[in-house]
Amino acid sequence: MKKNTFLDMLKDITLSNPQEQVLIDSAINELYAKKNKAVVLSSLKREFGKLAMQQKLSAEGVKFLSKISRPNINVDIAKSSTTWFQ
């Protein structure tokens, strides 16, 4: 059985701002509904980014946004090498 670490990470997060927690809960529900992880992650980044632009993001929310926005070196290198050698 494949372990979904992104889903596990989201389940472990509880944010005190109710608006931010609704976004997390929604993402969890989408992953349970077998929605594409990349789509869910992109949507989550976009929604948290909107809150940040409106300066409505809590300190916890900023920390979470920076965590999910951090580049994944393994994925990025794999993508770049496949485009480089084509």
Number of C-alpha atoms within 10 A of each C-alpha: 3 4 7 10 9 13 16 11 10 15 13 7 13 13 15 12 14 10 13 22 15 12 15 19 15 14 22 20 14 16 19 10 9 9 13 10 15 9 13 17 16 12 14 20 17 13 15 22 17 13 17 15 10 9 9 16 19 15 12 15 20 15 12 17 19 13 10 14 13 8 10 9 9 8 10 10 11 11 11 10 11 9 9 8 6 5
